[in-house]
Amino acid sequence: MYKSADFFSVPFQYYVFAVATLLNIALDLLGLVGWTISVCLRVFVREVAVLKTPAARGTETLEQIIKNVIAELRADLGADKPVGKIVGLIERELYLYALIFPVHGLITAVLLFKAFSGWLKLGDTPVTPDSQGVLSSVELMGLQTLVRYYSYAIGNFVSLAWAILMFEGIRIVLRLSPAAAGWLLVQ
């Protein structure tokens, strides 16, 4: 059976994990992961905003609706709070650990933990027709929970994708560069 890190020796894995951690922190500080999540959410939100027809009393443009939905989702996801960024960093560290030291069940455990702690709280916010916000509007009444669920899923899957991309990038560099592999190898 194939293991993701079957070509690594144990001490070698710790140094590779250290390099992956530094790469993860650098990408987080550069804002690439957050930017990727924002781009994916904007594409998704555009589709949701098209479903909302401007109310008879209002003259909201599509761009204003998109801006309002993004603001609501950012507030729901905690994107403006530093804790969200730290949780994402730790989440990717767990994914990298699971990939480098072949503990693939850890990826499932992290996703399930996030599902139960994050996605289930979506039911805590009752939707009433007189609520403020685009997602609480009559046009999107049935989609509010689904929109928030997809927003969480986009964040989770983009974070996992970045971890896999970092892992595979490191694997390629180590396979193509014996000098890099030799530098990390502990005798």
C-alpha positions as CSV (number, residue, x, y, z in Angstrom):
1,M,0.0,0.0,0.0
2,Y,1.3,3.5,-0.9
3,K,2.1,5.8,2.0
4,S,2.5,9.5,1.3
5,A,5.9,9.7,3.1
6,D,7.2,6.2,2.5
7,F,10.5,7.4,1.2
8,F,11.3,9.5,4.3
9,S,13.2,8.1,7.2
10,V,12.0,9.2,10.6
11,P,14.6,11.9,11.5
12,F,14.4,13.2,7.9
13,Q,10.6,13.7,8.4
14,Y,11.1,16.0,11.3
15,Y,13.4,18.3,9.3
16,V,10.9,18.2,6.4
17,F,8.1,19.1,8.8
18,A,10.2,22.0,10.1
19,V,10.7,23.3,6.5
20,A,6.9,22.8,5.8
21,T,6.1,24.7,9.0
22,L,8.3,27.6,7.9
23,L,6.7,27.6,4.5
24,N,3.2,27.5,6.0
25,I,4.0,30.5,8.3
26,A,5.6,32.4,5.3
27,L,2.5,31.8,3.1
28,D,0.2,32.9,6.0
29,L,2.2,36.1,6.6
30,L,2.2,36.9,2.9
31,G,-1.6,36.5,3.0
32,L,-1.7,34.0,0.1
33,V,-4.0,31.5,1.8
34,G,-6.4,34.2,2.9
35,W,-6.4,35.8,-0.5
36,T,-7.2,32.4,-2.1
37,I,-10.1,31.9,0.3
38,S,-11.3,35.4,-0.5
39,V,-11.2,34.8,-4.3
40,C,-13.1,31.5,-4.0
41,L,-15.7,33.2,-1.7
42,R,-16.2,36.1,-4.1
43,V,-16.9,33.7,-7.0
44,F,-19.4,31.8,-4.8
45,V,-21.0,35.0,-3.5
46,R,-21.5,36.3,-7.0
47,E,-23.6,33.3,-7.7
48,V,-25.6,33.8,-4.6
49,A,-26.1,37.5,-5.2
50,V,-27.5,36.8,-8.7
51,L,-30.3,34.9,-7.0
52,K,-31.3,37.9,-4.9
53,T,-33.5,40.3,-6.9
54,P,-33.4,43.9,-5.7
55,A,-36.4,44.6,-3.5
56,A,-39.1,46.9,-5.0
57,R,-38.2,49.6,-2.4
58,G,-34.4,49.3,-2.8
59,T,-32.1,50.0,-5.7
60,E,-29.1,47.8,-4.7
61,T,-26.8,46.9,-7.6
62,L,-25.3,43.5,-8.0
63,E,-21.9,44.8,-6.7
64,Q,-23.5,46.3,-3.6
65,I,-25.3,43.0,-2.9
66,I,-22.0,41.1,-3.4
67,K,-20.2,43.5,-1.0
68,N,-22.9,43.1,1.6
69,V,-23.0,39.3,1.4
70,I,-19.2,39.1,1.7
71,A,-19.3,41.4,4.7
72,E,-21.9,39.1,6.4
73,L,-19.9,36.0,5.6
74,R,-16.6,37.5,6.8
75,A,-18.3,38.3,10.1
76,D,-19.8,34.8,10.4
77,L,-16.4,33.2,9.6
78,G,-14.5,35.4,11.9
79,A,-12.3,36.5,9.1
80,D,-11.7,39.9,10.6
81,K,-10.5,38.4,13.9
82,P,-6.9,37.3,14.3
83,V,-8.0,34.0,15.9
84,G,-9.4,32.8,12.6
85,K,-6.0,33.2,10.9
86,I,-4.3,31.4,13.8
87,V,-6.8,28.6,13.6
88,G,-6.2,28.3,9.9
89,L,-2.4,28.1,10.4
90,I,-2.8,25.4,13.0
91,E,-5.2,23.5,10.8
92,R,-2.7,23.5,7.9
93,E,0.0,22.4,10.4
94,L,-2.1,19.4,11.3
95,Y,-2.7,18.6,7.6
96,L,1.0,18.8,6.9
97,Y,1.8,16.6,9.8
98,A,-0.7,14.1,8.6
99,L,0.8,14.1,5.2
100,I,4.5,14.0,6.1
101,F,4.1,11.3,8.9
102,P,1.5,9.2,7.1
103,V,-1.4,9.6,9.6
104,H,-4.1,10.3,7.1
105,G,-6.9,9.7,9.6
106,L,-5.8,13.0,11.2
107,I,-7.1,14.9,8.2
108,T,-10.5,13.3,8.6
109,A,-10.5,14.0,12.3
110,V,-9.7,17.7,11.8
111,L,-12.4,18.1,9.2
112,L,-15.0,16.3,11.3
113,F,-14.0,18.4,14.4
114,K,-14.5,21.6,12.4
115,A,-17.8,20.3,11.0
116,F,-19.2,19.7,14.4
117,S,-17.8,22.8,16.0
118,G,-18.4,25.2,13.1
119,W,-21.0,24.0,10.8
120,L,-23.5,22.9,13.4
121,K,-23.6,26.3,15.0
122,L,-25.2,27.6,11.8
123,G,-28.6,26.5,13.2
124,D,-28.1,28.9,16.2
125,T,-29.0,31.9,14.1
126,P,-32.7,31.9,13.4
127,V,-33.8,33.6,10.3
128,T,-36.7,36.0,10.5
129,P,-38.2,38.0,7.7
130,D,-37.5,41.3,9.4
131,S,-33.8,40.5,10.1
132,Q,-31.2,42.9,8.6
133,G,-28.7,41.6,6.1
134,V,-28.8,40.2,2.6
135,L,-28.7,36.6,3.7
136,S,-31.7,37.2,5.9
137,S,-33.7,38.6,3.0
138,V,-36.9,37.0,1.8
139,E,-35.3,36.1,-1.6
140,L,-32.5,34.1,0.1
141,M,-34.5,32.7,3.0
142,G,-34.0,29.1,2.2
143,L,-30.4,29.5,1.2
144,Q,-29.0,31.1,4.3
145,T,-27.8,28.0,6.0
146,L,-26.5,26.5,2.8
147,V,-24.6,29.6,1.9
148,R,-22.9,29.6,5.3
149,Y,-22.2,25.9,5.1
150,Y,-20.5,26.3,1.7
151,S,-18.5,29.3,3.0
152,Y,-17.1,27.1,5.8
153,A,-16.5,24.3,3.3
154,I,-14.6,26.6,0.9
155,G,-12.3,27.7,3.8
156,N,-11.7,24.2,4.9
157,F,-11.0,22.8,1.5
158,V,-8.7,25.7,0.4
159,S,-6.7,25.3,3.6
160,L,-6.4,21.5,2.9
161,A,-5.4,22.2,-0.7
162,W,-2.7,24.6,0.4
163,A,-1.3,22.0,2.8
164,I,-1.3,19.4,0.0
165,L,0.3,21.8,-2.4
166,M,3.1,22.6,0.1
167,F,3.6,18.9,0.8
168,E,3.8,17.9,-2.9
169,G,6.1,20.9,-3.6
170,I,8.5,19.8,-0.9
171,R,8.4,16.2,-2.2
172,I,9.2,17.3,-5.7
173,V,12.1,19.5,-4.6
174,L,13.5,16.7,-2.5
175,R,13.2,14.1,-5.3
176,L,14.7,16.5,-7.9
177,S,17.4,18.0,-5.7
178,P,19.7,15.5,-4.0
179,A,21.5,18.4,-2.4
180,A,18.4,19.6,-0.6
181,A,17.6,16.1,0.5
182,G,21.1,15.6,1.7
183,W,21.0,18.9,3.6
184,L,17.9,17.8,5.5
185,L,19.0,14.2,6.0
186,V,20.4,13.5,9.5
187,Q,23.2,10.9,9.4
